[in-house]
Amino acid sequence: MTLEEVLRQKSTEAERAHCTGKALEEVLVTAMDNDALTVGVYECAKVMNLDPDSVSFCVLAVDEGFECDIALQIHFTLIQSFCFDNDISIVRVSDLQRLAEIVADKPEQLEDAHCVLITNPADGAWEDPSLEKLHLFCEESRRLNDWVPEVSLPGR
């Protein structure tokens, strides 16, 4: 592979990551508008336990304190395992603050936006093309052995 091919590939990957980040933001906003969003590690665990078939997509967010928080790491491992076992697409974001700004409608959610679930309403009332893009992105990433791909949310 030539240097030019490597640079072109990196440019394509950067564009793909940017588009995926925009799609994720759009999906989160739409899900929030449709009351199809669950925010918080414990709240998400409850939803996964009670109605796993309703979960469509999972977002895990890390921050600088993640490496020191063993409990959060264990929760992430369990959530990831659950998602893999139930064919739920999952991504990771590294900007917890930005994710919280998008999804938090209550002050306590600002602190616990480490896990966000997008659920399907019982009546199937909303479908989002951006959600389909995210599912395809995750499927493609899994084919490349990237089981929890990282997505960058666009800036404010």
Secondary structure, DSSP 4 states (H G I P E B T S, - for coil): --HHHHHHHHHHHHHHHHHHHHHHHHHHHHHHHTT-EEESHHHHHHHHHH-GGGEEEEEEE--TTGGG-HHHHHHHHHHHHHHHHTT-EEEEES-HHHHHHHH-SSHHHHH--SEEEEE--TT-----HHHHHHHHHHHHHHHTT-SS-B-PPPP-
